[in-house]
């Protein structure tokens, strides 16, 4: 998606060690027009999977998941990283390593919002190592739901996430695919 790629090149920063800083338009300050365009494109790409819900992880995945779900006309469920007092005692819970936090994080969803009849489309900001998305897959599977697709705004192919997720057996889409970030560069695959 050209508008996303241009924004990454214009406002993104390669911080080294595979870290791409996009918090000025995706995950700290959010550009609503860009997120709407991204959500529209992801919804177009996944229109045929008949998702009943979009699942993501807080907080960075919420903006693209919300706009995608809006264009699909389905609800969004996001996996929380801390348990609020309003969440029931029995929950779906998994751990996932966080590349940017440098530690494992808990991902949890209430069974009130994730059930066995659901067809789940997973949307996140990044597909890098695939660990967070695989955690979301585990949550959906624990609920008995069926994962029908995986989408990300940005994929970093050199971190192996697609290979980790391929055995899930669903379509995987990324709007901007980065193949190289060495020497301070940002190089797109396509």
Buried (B, 14 or more C-beta within 10 A) or exposed (E): BEBBBEBBEEBBBBEEEBEBBBBBBBBEEBBEEBBBBBBBBBBEBBEEBEBBBBBBBBEBBBBBBBBBBBBBEBBBBBBBBEBEEEBEEEBBBBEBBBBBEEEEBBBBBBBEBBEEEBBBBBBBBBBBBBBBBBBBBBBBBBBEBBBBBBBBBBBBBBBEBBEBBEEBEBBBBBBBBBEEBEEEEBEEEE
